Structure formats: C-alpha cells, structure tokens
Amino acid sequence: MKNVYFIGIGGIGMSALARYFLHRQQPVAGYDRVRTPLTQALEREGALVHYSDSVELIPPDFRYGSGGDTLVIYTPAVGSDNCELDFFRKSGIKTVKRSEALGVIAAGKRLLAVAGTHGKTTTSTLLAHIMTEAGGGCNAFLGGISKNYNANLLLSESSIMVAEADEYDRSFLRLFPEVAVVTSLDADHLDVYGSVEELQRAFATFVNQLKPNGTLVVKKQLTRNGKPTFMQSLDRRMYTYAFDEQADFYAANVKALKGGCYSFDLRMPEQTLCGCTVGAAGWVNVENAVAASAAAWVAGVDVRKLPAALKTFRGVQRRLDVQLEAPDITYIDDYAHHPEELRAAITSIRGMFPDKKITGIFQPHLYSRTRDFAAEFAESLSLLDELILLDVYPAREKPIDGVTSAIIFDKVSIARKAMCSKENLPDMLKGRDLQVLVTLGAGDIDAMVESIAKQLRAKS
C-alpha cells in the first residue's frame, strides 16, 4: 500500500485516520460533500481533497495503481450510490470501513476504549488528556476536536491507545480493548439496529471482547446485582462510576464555582482525592471526569497526578462550547442530538446560569431519529425557557412521509416556542431578548455558529 484514499474524509473519525496516515508520510487524498474547516485543515496538512462525487477528480496515482497500491477507507454513512466507491470496488482496489482500519491500528496497542450512546466523546478526550499529562503519553483517535491540542488525533511513542468506540453501524465491534468504558446505553440508531434489544446485544458483544485480563468501567445506573443490565453474565473485572451517588468511583461534596465549573472530592477504591476541579464547565463534565479517572486508574496512572490533569482540561469543541461571554449575553454551542444528550446539556447550562433565561436553537438530525423520539425530544426541549426549532437535517437519509420538525414542535410544552428555517434565523434573533443562547444539533448548524456569534457581538 502506497496511497490512502478516504470517501467521507471530512468526518470527525475519518479525518483522524487521514491525519494518522499523513503523519506516516503516506500520500492521502479523499472526497467529501462540502468544504469545512476540518477539510481545509487536512488540505493544509497535505491531503488532496475534492468536493464532487466524481471518478475523474480522483488523483491519477490513486485511481490507476494496481490493486495493492491504494487502500480506500470509507465512512459507513456513505450512500450505496457513491460513484467513487463503486469505481474502486469494480477496479479490485481494497476498500474497508473506517472501523476496520481503526481496528487494525488498535490491534498492536494497549487499548482504552470509551463507548456509550452519549458522553463518549468528552470522556475519551478527557482520558486522552489524563494519559498525556499524567500517564506518560498516549495515542488517541477522538470523536471531537480537543481544545487542549486543537486536534482529534494524538500520537506518541506510548503503547497505550485511547479510542472513541462508536456504536453506529456496529463499528466498535472491531475493537478488543484492555479497558472498556460504557457511559450510557439509550435507544438510538434504531435505523441500524431495529430494536433496543439488538443495540444492547451489540454493547454486550463489545464488552465481551475485552482482553481476558481486561476491565469494564460502567456507569452505575447501567448495573444491577453486580453486573451490567445489558448482559446475561460478565467474566471480567468491573468497576462502577457515578456523578454524585455512591459507586466504586464517584464525586462527593460537589460545589459550583464561578464560571460554571465545579469542585469535588473524587472517591476511589481505598482513597479520596480532595478538592478536584475540571477545567470544562457543566456538571456533566464532573461525571465524565469520574469515568475518565477510573479508566486511567485501571490503566495504572499515578493518582497523585490526576487533579492537575483534570484542572487543565479545556473541553471539546461543540461540547458546552462557550462562543461568546459578554455582560448581557452568553452564547454556547453543543453537539447534542439525542434526547438524553439534550437533557444533559440543558441541565448543565441551567446549573451554570440558574437565574437567566435560556433560549435554545435546535436542529433535529435524521428523519428516523425525529420520528422515533419526537416525544422524548419535546420533553427535553421543554426544559428550555424558549425554543427555536429548525428543519430536520437529513444527513444520510431521504425524507420520510409525515416526518418534519413539527411533530416535535407540537409536543413541546413551553409557551415560548417558534419554528424557523436556517435562512430566516438571523432575522428571528434580531428582536429577541437573549440572555443565554445555545445552539444544539449534529447537522450543519455548526456552520452558523460564527455568524451567530458575530451578530450577537454587534448587538451587545
């Protein structure tokens, strides 16, 4: 293999792999639908990227080599009608999913893998930061951009690798970790799994792929009678963690600090680390810190170094990501796109600003998810003081009859609510009394963040 070609190179997981091969000084090229700051960064780093699904735009060295010259890595979200993927398959050039490539890379490492239907991106990024600051370094493939390193890929000489274990398309079943963290298991990706029971079976398979001497770190709420609720049995060592209820690892004496951060005592087996703080705001990051600290402890990190590592963690882009902090307005952006993620984000922001009005702009992601969880979305969004609801972002899906944002909107119980198109959003924001504004969603709402912040700066 000389060349590596990516179909969907701009995805957060795909771009981390692209950077890995660029670091190995291998030629990298790829296709994505739209130019984004992430694809532009890849171009600056040496990747050849184009934005039309066209065989003619594939660089000749990648297109005409023998079958062993080029490896093609594609995202599972790519459609079956993709011309480039069809061309490579018919040409006899090896094509693999992102998860398979990641699994091969991880096979030679001591893998610490973080899974969960929500919470896995921040927890894995926090764990990677701890291993870097307190554990002598690590390699990390992350599902978000770490603010500490401005990257979704960390490389070092360490034998340890931290990876976000993505349940979509059963991708995490390519991983065989030494330590597995499970942060949550809510109904999601039912377009892939068909039922919650099938999703739970996939998580059980993932945990059973732990190395024989491996360890599971799992949220206490996902356990009963000493084993995970989603498994019939468990023959690996297990530790539980929680936010502020007793578990093997938990936060005690949690106190809010100025700026939305918290102090807490980290209770661990046989010892307590007093006066810990996390550099990223929101109660949910205390919970993430407990999970990451537990995994680091299992991996052998000197616990005396944990408090300093937690304090210097700056968070992840698009996770409770403060974009503007002015005397009269605060603007936060978050990736939340599942009802439980919305609940965690909104309640965290409520804890940061208990006396202020919170206005949320939400862009639903996927027609199937909107259909399956309309009532749950409405319940979580009703925790806001005011809601502006955008159209559904289709991503990889085609429209489903009768499924629009309206099926969420009609169920939202708060009085101050409105529907709006992206195009009309700037006008809708002009006359509003905004105290805390939060944008929420996994679609292309992130492309509006800069312009919204600019509009709010001008207003304040």
PEWODA-V766212 format. One record per backbone hydrogen bond with DSSP energy under -0.5 kcal/mol. CO is the residue of the C=O (numbers start at 1). NH is the residue of the N-H. If there is no record, write none. Layout:
((CO:NH) (CO:NH))
//
This chain:
((2:27) (3:71) (4:29) (5:73) (6:8) (6:9) (6:31) (7:75) (8:11) (11:15) (12:16) (13:17) (14:18) (15:19) (16:20) (17:21) (18:22) (19:23) (20:24) (21:26) (22:25) (27:4) (28:48) (29:6) (30:50) (31:8) (31:9) (36:40) (37:41) (38:42) (39:43) (40:44) (41:45) (42:47) (43:46) (47:49) (48:30) (50:32) (52:54) (54:57) (55:58) (59:62) (59:63) (60:64) (66:69) (66:70) (67:94) (69:2) (69:3) (70:94) (71:5) (71:73) (72:96) (73:7) (74:98) (75:78) (79:82) (82:86) (83:87) (84:88) (85:89) (86:90) (87:91) (88:93) (89:92) (94:72) (96:74) (97:101) (98:102) (99:103) (100:104) (101:105) (102:106) (103:107) (105:108) (106:109) (109:111) (110:161) (111:113) (111:178) (111:179) (112:163) (113:115) (113:181) (114:165) (115:183) (119:123) (120:124) (121:125) (122:126) (123:127) (124:128) (125:129) (126:130) (127:131) (128:132) (129:133) (130:134) (130:135) (131:135) (131:137) (134:302) (139:162) (140:142) (140:154) (141:164) (144:146) (145:317) (146:150) (146:151) (151:146) (152:142) (154:140) (159:110) (160:139) (161:112) (162:141) (163:114) (163:165) (164:166) (165:116) (166:172) (167:170) (168:171) (170:173) (171:174) (172:175) (177:211) (178:215) (179:113) (180:217) (181:115) (181:183) (182:219) (184:117) (189:192) (189:193) (190:194) (195:199) (196:200) (197:201) (198:202) (199:203) (200:204) (201:205) (202:206) (203:207) (204:208) (205:209) (206:209) (207:210) (211:214) (214:237) (215:180) (216:218) (216:239) (217:182) (218:241) (219:222) (220:223) (222:229) (224:227) (227:224) (228:231) (237:216) (239:218) (240:249) (241:220) (242:251) (243:251) (249:242) (250:267) (252:265) (255:263) (257:260) (260:282) (261:257) (262:278) (263:255) (264:266) (264:276) (265:252) (265:267) (266:273) (267:250) (268:271) (271:268) (272:274) (273:266) (276:264) (282:285) (282:286) (283:286) (283:287) (284:288) (285:289) (286:290) (287:291) (288:292) (289:293) (290:294) (291:295) (292:296) (293:297) (294:298) (295:299) (296:301) (297:300) (301:303) (302:305) (303:306) (303:307) (305:309) (306:310) (307:311) (308:312) (310:279) (310:313) (315:147) (315:148) (316:319) (318:335) (320:322) (321:333) (324:331) (329:326) (330:437) (331:323) (331:324) (332:439) (333:321) (334:441) (338:342) (339:343) (340:344) (341:345) (342:346) (343:347) (344:348) (345:349) (346:350) (347:351) (348:352) (349:353) (353:356) (357:359) (357:436) (358:385) (358:386) (359:438) (360:362) (360:388) (361:440) (362:364) (362:390) (364:366) (364:393) (366:370) (367:371) (368:372) (369:373) (371:374) (373:377) (374:378) (375:379) (376:380) (377:381) (378:382) (380:383) (381:384) (386:360) (387:418) (388:362) (388:390) (389:420) (392:394) (393:366) (394:397) (400:403) (402:404) (404:407) (405:408) (405:409) (406:410) (408:411) (408:412) (409:412) (415:417) (416:387) (418:389) (421:425) (422:425) (422:426) (424:428) (425:429) (426:430) (427:431) (429:432) (432:434) (435:330) (436:359) (437:332) (438:361) (439:334) (440:363) (444:447) (445:448) (446:449) (448:452) (449:453) (450:454) (451:455) (452:456) (453:457) (454:458) (455:459) (456:460))
//
